[in-house]
Structure formats: structure tokens, C-alpha cells
Amino acid sequence: MERALLRDLREALKNLSVSQKRVKAVADLALMNSRDYKEIVLEIERHISKTSAEKRLAGIYVVDAIIRGVRLSVLFFLMLQKCLAALYALRCA
């Protein structure tokens, strides 16, 4: 993944809140760079697992927005699905 994309994604996730505009901005950034889906999924997963409880819901909204927008990229969808399953298992254990 390009350094600029990674930096932009981290910055967008850092400023993420439960706001439709911010969630859409992060989802759009991820969808525009879907060729780097592995790195994007890992970054979103890291963000959700390490962020405060207040911001965790916004991260899950981002995953939902990406899954709804992915339609053509099955690999991206499968990675996100695996990410959600792992996070759910971690929180429910």
C-alpha cells in the first residue's frame, strides 16, 4: 500500500465518529483503493480492536459501508467478513 494511502486511512480512522459523512469518507477511501484490500482490512481491524468503545461502533459502521459498496470485490468482502468474525469472537470470549 502506498504510504500516502496508509497515512490518509489512519488519519481518517483517527478522526472517525458516528457521523454518516465521516463513515462514508473512510468507506469511499477504502473502496477507491480496493486493490490494497488486505492492508485496508488489517488497518480497520487494528483500529476497531484498539480504539475506545465510543469509537468502535463507528469502525463497525465503516465495515458495513464497505461491504455494502463492495459488490464486485469478493476477496475484499471475505477479508472483512473474517475480520468481523475474529473481532466478535474476541469480544465475546
Backbone bond lengths (Angstrom), bond angles and torsions (degrees), N, CA, C in turn:
res aa  C-N    CA-C-N  psi(-1)  N-CA   C-N-CA  omega(-1)  CA-C   N-CA-C  phi
1 M - - - 1.454 - - 1.527 107.64 -
2 E 1.286 115.57 140.53 1.456 120.39 178.74 1.522 109.77 -64.57
3 R 1.318 115.09 145.40 1.468 119.60 -179.94 1.530 111.46 -59.53
4 A 1.317 117.64 -39.48 1.462 120.89 -178.73 1.527 110.65 -64.31
5 L 1.317 116.90 -40.88 1.463 120.44 178.96 1.521 110.25 -65.18
6 L 1.314 117.30 -45.36 1.459 120.90 179.04 1.526 110.64 -61.70
7 R 1.306 116.49 -42.69 1.466 120.92 178.41 1.531 110.74 -63.28
8 D 1.325 116.73 -44.82 1.467 120.91 179.31 1.533 111.13 -63.20
9 L 1.327 116.50 -41.24 1.460 120.27 179.98 1.529 110.68 -65.41
10 R 1.318 116.84 -45.12 1.473 119.88 178.53 1.521 111.49 -62.27
11 E 1.310 116.72 -40.38 1.468 120.47 179.43 1.528 110.54 -65.63
12 A 1.333 116.19 -42.66 1.462 119.81 179.22 1.526 110.93 -65.01
13 L 1.325 117.12 -39.43 1.459 120.32 178.56 1.524 111.17 -69.31
14 K 1.320 116.43 -35.12 1.465 120.25 179.47 1.525 111.00 -63.98
15 N 1.322 116.76 -36.81 1.462 122.24 -178.86 1.528 112.73 -92.81
16 L 1.319 117.18 9.33 1.460 121.88 -175.10 1.525 111.79 -69.89
17 S 1.309 114.68 137.86 1.460 121.75 173.53 1.529 107.32 -142.28
18 V 1.325 116.11 173.69 1.464 119.73 179.75 1.526 107.91 -79.72
19 S 1.307 113.87 68.45 1.456 122.64 179.11 1.523 106.62 -127.85
20 Q 1.295 116.42 130.23 1.462 120.27 -177.57 1.528 111.00 -56.41
21 K 1.308 116.96 -39.32 1.461 121.26 -178.07 1.531 111.17 -64.09
22 R 1.329 116.94 -45.46 1.474 120.12 -178.62 1.519 112.06 -71.61
23 V 1.324 116.95 -39.71 1.465 120.38 177.88 1.522 109.35 -62.73
24 K 1.322 117.12 -44.41 1.473 121.17 178.98 1.516 111.59 -63.19
25 A 1.325 117.60 -37.58 1.464 120.97 179.67 1.526 110.93 -63.12
26 V 1.326 117.05 -43.96 1.470 120.33 178.95 1.528 110.29 -67.79
27 A 1.323 117.27 -43.59 1.463 120.95 179.24 1.530 110.72 -62.19
28 D 1.319 117.33 -42.84 1.469 120.62 178.72 1.523 111.32 -63.15
29 L 1.326 117.00 -40.58 1.464 121.04 177.62 1.531 109.87 -60.85
30 A 1.322 116.37 -43.74 1.466 120.45 179.26 1.529 111.33 -65.76
31 L 1.322 116.86 -43.81 1.466 120.39 -177.93 1.526 112.40 -68.43
32 M 1.321 117.31 -34.70 1.472 120.16 178.57 1.517 111.38 -68.93
33 N 1.317 117.17 -22.43 1.459 121.52 -178.25 1.523 110.82 -117.75
34 S 1.314 116.64 39.22 1.462 121.61 -173.98 1.528 113.15 -63.53
35 R 1.318 118.31 -17.54 1.459 119.96 177.34 1.531 110.96 -65.12
36 D 1.325 117.06 -21.55 1.461 122.67 178.12 1.525 110.60 -103.34
37 Y 1.334 116.17 36.55 1.462 120.75 -171.62 1.522 113.20 -59.57
38 K 1.332 118.12 -35.00 1.466 119.49 -178.14 1.522 111.27 -61.75
39 E 1.310 116.39 -48.01 1.454 120.72 -179.26 1.529 111.68 -66.92
40 I 1.330 115.43 -37.89 1.473 120.15 179.43 1.522 110.11 -64.34
41 V 1.324 117.24 -45.96 1.464 120.91 179.97 1.520 110.63 -62.84
42 L 1.325 117.12 -43.24 1.461 120.15 179.21 1.526 111.40 -62.90
43 E 1.306 116.97 -39.26 1.466 120.58 179.40 1.535 111.13 -67.46
44 I 1.318 116.58 -42.07 1.471 119.88 178.39 1.525 110.11 -66.57
45 E 1.330 116.79 -41.58 1.463 120.60 178.31 1.532 110.18 -61.69
46 R 1.322 117.19 -44.00 1.457 121.29 178.38 1.521 110.53 -60.67
47 H 1.321 115.62 -42.77 1.463 120.23 -179.66 1.532 111.15 -62.20
48 I 1.316 117.11 -47.06 1.468 121.00 -178.13 1.523 110.70 -64.43
49 S 1.313 116.84 -41.26 1.462 118.85 -175.72 1.524 113.05 -74.60
50 K 1.334 117.97 -24.67 1.463 120.12 -175.54 1.526 114.55 -107.19
51 T 1.299 117.63 -5.50 1.461 119.85 -176.22 1.528 110.88 -86.95
52 S 1.296 115.25 167.38 1.460 120.27 178.52 1.526 109.86 -69.28
53 A 1.313 115.44 161.40 1.470 120.81 -177.60 1.526 111.85 -59.82
54 E 1.333 117.41 -34.06 1.466 120.59 -179.11 1.521 111.92 -64.51
55 K 1.337 116.83 -34.15 1.464 120.16 -177.21 1.524 112.63 -93.48
56 R 1.320 117.80 -10.93 1.460 121.42 -177.89 1.526 111.71 -63.82
57 L 1.310 117.13 -39.55 1.464 121.06 179.63 1.526 110.95 -61.94
58 A 1.312 117.26 -40.10 1.469 120.43 178.13 1.527 110.56 -62.10
59 G 1.331 117.36 -37.78 1.464 121.00 176.87 1.518 111.75 -63.63
60 I 1.316 116.00 -39.33 1.470 119.96 177.89 1.524 110.10 -68.56
61 Y 1.323 117.28 -35.68 1.470 120.26 174.41 1.528 111.09 -62.01
62 V 1.327 116.83 -36.79 1.468 120.61 177.54 1.525 109.48 -63.24
63 V 1.336 117.02 -46.23 1.464 120.51 178.51 1.522 109.92 -58.32
64 D 1.322 117.46 -44.46 1.465 121.77 178.51 1.533 111.09 -60.46
65 A 1.318 116.71 -44.83 1.474 120.48 -179.69 1.517 111.28 -64.12
66 I 1.326 116.95 -37.91 1.470 120.07 178.90 1.518 109.87 -67.42
67 I 1.330 116.95 -45.66 1.462 120.08 -179.44 1.525 110.53 -60.72
68 R 1.322 117.26 -40.04 1.467 120.01 178.63 1.522 112.05 -67.28
69 G 1.325 117.44 -29.33 1.453 120.75 -178.03 1.508 115.10 -93.46
70 V 1.313 117.67 -9.68 1.459 122.08 -172.74 1.519 114.01 -72.20
71 R 1.244 119.95 -40.43 1.465 128.68 -178.80 1.534 116.20 28.87
72 L 1.324 120.52 -48.61 1.460 121.21 -174.35 1.525 113.72 -96.74
73 S 1.297 118.16 -24.32 1.459 120.79 -175.03 1.528 110.15 -97.73
74 V 1.307 115.41 92.61 1.459 121.31 -178.45 1.525 110.58 -65.20
75 L 1.333 117.26 -38.13 1.460 119.68 -179.33 1.519 111.65 -62.34
76 F 1.326 116.68 -42.64 1.465 121.36 178.26 1.527 109.20 -59.29
77 F 1.318 116.50 -46.12 1.461 121.73 179.46 1.520 111.16 -60.09
78 L 1.345 117.08 -46.02 1.454 120.56 -178.23 1.526 112.11 -64.73
79 M 1.333 117.19 -38.53 1.468 120.43 177.65 1.520 110.31 -64.81
80 L 1.323 117.62 -42.69 1.462 120.54 179.31 1.527 111.04 -66.24
81 Q 1.311 116.59 -38.73 1.455 120.54 178.65 1.528 110.18 -62.91
82 K 1.320 116.48 -42.33 1.457 121.68 178.36 1.530 110.33 -64.78
83 C 1.335 116.17 -39.83 1.459 122.12 178.27 1.518 110.32 -60.74
84 L 1.317 117.61 -46.99 1.462 121.45 -179.82 1.520 111.81 -64.35
85 A 1.323 117.11 -40.88 1.457 120.28 179.23 1.526 110.81 -62.80
86 A 1.322 116.99 -41.85 1.466 121.09 179.58 1.518 111.10 -66.13
87 L 1.322 116.77 -42.25 1.464 119.98 179.24 1.516 111.36 -66.32
88 Y 1.315 117.80 -39.31 1.456 121.69 178.87 1.529 109.86 -64.31
89 A 1.329 116.61 -44.64 1.465 120.20 179.24 1.530 110.94 -62.64
90 L 1.312 116.80 -38.31 1.463 121.54 179.15 1.511 110.85 -63.93
91 R 1.327 117.93 -43.90 1.460 122.38 -176.52 1.529 112.49 -75.57
92 C 1.321 117.32 -28.64 1.462 120.52 -176.09 1.529 113.03 -93.74
93 A 1.312 116.97 -5.22 1.473 119.76 -177.86 1.507 111.61 -76.13
